């Protein structure tokens, strides 16, 4: 299949260029915020029909989330994928065009933001995680589409009928792994979490929804890593198949399974959970 070359810059106003990648971040945060507000507005989803926080509080948290995503994503990329070049040339740390962002780092950043915000607002930490978790696939969907537009993070060489020749990927057809991730981490994971929260009632049991997201993302990422070309500065870590993305996802899978296995029983009517 031909690669649909799309200019990564939507439009320019003098020195200011608006990129699809930046729009993807803005759209992710905006739509995630709106979805979180809709979850909080549905009292029936929560224990004793009492959401764990107000919509005004989720409005305040969006700023914290954005900081966690950006700082965590960039620092995580440096630590996990680009440490040696940055140590050799420290200014490379702020050169976001050399590398980019790490989802695992962004997740750590948002988790820290959740922990600090919840403590300062007397909100149950796990229930705040449960509010945020179903929103994350929205960001993953737009982020992976932006990776596709930017002609980055393409897949391994293949002969499948839907393979594409990416401009920066050499003359060989490759898996469009960005689209695989957009479909699995974005659409499928969002629908699974939607089913769990609205049909199974997982939001009534703190950390069950968050655990399902973490484990679900880890499984999706590990699967797609078999089709995705590893970062060139790292390559395969072992056996010609093990990648850094897999290694970073394995602890997520363990944490997600633990969170689901040890979720507390449904609180009694009127009972308020403690952080």
Buried (B, 14 or more C-beta within 10 A) or exposed (E): EEBEEEEBEEEEEEEEEEBBBBBBBEBBBEBBBEBBBEBBEEEEBBBEEEBBBEBEBBEEBBEBBBBBBBBBBBBBBBBBBBEEBBEEEEEBBEEBEBBBBBBBBBBBBBBBBBBEBBEEBEBBBBBBBBBBBBBBBBBBBBBBBBBBBBBBBBBBEBEEEEBBBBEEBEEEBBBBBBBBBBBBBBBBBBEBBEEBBBEEBBBBBBBBBBBBBBBBBBBBBBBBBBBBBBBEEEEEBEEEEEBBBBBBBEEBBEBBBBBBEEBEEBBEEEEEBEB
